[in-house]
Amino acid sequence: MSGTHGPFEVLIVGAGVAALEAALALREHAGDQVQISLLAPDSEFRYRPMLVGEPFGHARARGYPLAPIARDLRLHHHVDRLRWVDTDAQQVHTEAGLALRYDALLLAHGARTHAAMPHALTLDPDRMDEQLHGLVQDLEASWIRSLAFVVPARAAWPLPLYELALMSALRAYECYSETVVTLITPEDSPLAIFGKAASDAVGQLLTDRGIKTISSAHATVHTPGTITLYPELGQVRAERIVTMPELYGPAVPGIPHRGEHGFLSVDRHGRVIGLERVFAAGDIVDSTVKTGGLAAQQADAAAESIAALAGVPIEPRGLVSMLHAALWDGEKYLYLQGRATGAHGSSSKATLTPLWPSTAKVNARLLGPYLDALDGRVDLLPLIASAS
Ligand SMILES: Cc1cc2nc3c(=O)[nH]c(=O)nc-3n(C[C@H](O)[C@H](O)[C@H](O)COP(=O)(O)OP(=O)(O)OC[C@H]3O[C@@H](n4cnc5c(N)ncnc54)[C@H](O)[C@@H]3O)c2cc1C
């Protein structure tokens, strides 16, 4: 089926994990039956999961220029930002004043961040190395006696804080520093969303590194150096307190955001509830946890539905919702698996061997192997061929 004015036009907003996975999946399912445009201000795709290593002297997180990716996937990239959506006219209005038409729209422009603890160091993914560089130096020189990592109570990116706590404890040990590292989390147990087996393994790893873990605790930092824990768990003092921002949905004008705090509610096929031609995937979606792996699965589900809408003979399978993550402790990866719906059973797993084929840290079915190919680890041609 083609759009009213020519080929079926898919407009993807964003150029993160969800957007690029969706573009790859659309090419896989629909080939050139669809014309795909990307609307995003970025000139490169920065691989955020590797940012945690930078302050500790590990390799820099790689940035992949978007221009060659757009060429590979035959995408038209509008370097601009979404301003509002006119669903009646099937148009997206941009900050630069363009009106971009679509037959299907995929909103994949992530979450907004908000620093909720003014007296803690709230990490900004764009400046993490700069923010943590001095802290790591102080840790190495034994100038910090206590360091706490606090997982915010609201929707957040949990993985990086666990990784930073593990890497800090390792660095302190390597430098004969006696810094006490504490991790405070509102979860009932460490990374509880991945289920019992995975959580137990993460808990053991934290213990082995000498990290004191306080769970089921909602924390606030009203004064520098003091973390108050609710409900009535007392206070923890720490010379340095590090946290991640809380996440909010971007509240897209023209799109009803029925999810909490501006996140978008979608059905299991990624369709925004109540809108026939608008889909959403990734951190923008109302979900209990925000990970790149989940973003990619949501993108895959949405891409299948969009391909079907474009007339491709495909039966969309819907979201699988199996959570995967690779927890990096500075020396090795602990691969985690659990069911996002909460019914874990035997699905909850932690292993030292990879649970997915690509070497990428985020388990994205197509983007992982594609990035491996860009890194020169596997041959790019079969991937691009399957997308044409
Ligand atoms: C430090 C760090 C480490 C992490 N580690 C892991 C990990 O190990 N494993 C894991 O699974 N997850 C990890 N995550 C979480 C993961 O990065 C996110 O869940 C994932 O990036 C979400 O992908 P997304 O495509 O939804 O959003 P994003 O990756 O945030 O991409 C959003 C895109 O939208 C664009 N955009 C924003 N506003 C607009 C607009 N108005 N118009 C057009 N474009 C716009 C942005 O420029 C960007 O291109 C980590 C996160 C951080 C911060």
The ligand as an ORCA input file, in Angstrom:
! r2SCAN-3c Opt
* xyz 0 1
  C      25.174      6.338     30.859
  C      24.124      5.387     30.376
  C      24.416      4.028     30.286
  C      23.443      3.127     29.853
  N      23.760      1.809     29.771
  C      22.863      0.937     29.265
  C      23.205     -0.426     29.067
  O      24.306     -0.863     29.369
  N      22.287     -1.260     28.534
  C      21.040     -0.820     28.176
  O      20.240     -1.624     27.667
  N      20.673      0.472     28.359
  C      21.559      1.363     28.889
  N      21.205      2.670     29.068
  C      19.857      3.101     28.699
  C      19.775      3.345     27.193
  O      20.836      4.189     26.771
  C      18.446      3.982     26.831
  O      17.409      3.231     27.374
  C      18.307      4.046     25.321
  O      19.309      4.899     24.780
  C      16.944      4.558     24.904
  O      16.941      4.682     23.519
  P      15.938      5.695     22.797
  O      16.209      5.510     21.339
  O      14.564      5.525     23.291
  O      16.368      7.140     23.268
  P      17.727      7.908     23.097
  O      18.849      6.959     22.938
  O      17.738      8.875     24.241
  O      17.591      8.708     21.733
  C      16.718      9.800     21.616
  C      16.969     10.459     20.272
  O      15.957     11.448     20.031
  C      16.563     12.686     19.674
  N      15.645     13.765     20.053
  C      15.382     14.256     21.280
  N      14.454     15.217     21.192
  C      14.112     15.330     19.892
  C      13.197     16.155     19.168
  N      12.423     17.065     19.776
  N      13.111     15.983     17.839
  C      13.877     15.079     17.187
  N      14.753     14.280     17.818
  C      14.869     14.412     19.158
  C      17.894     12.664     20.413
  O      18.777     13.597     19.864
  C      18.302     11.199     20.189
  O      18.806     11.007     18.907
  C      22.151      3.597     29.512
  C      21.852      4.966     29.627
  C      22.820      5.847     30.050
  C      22.483      7.313     30.156
*
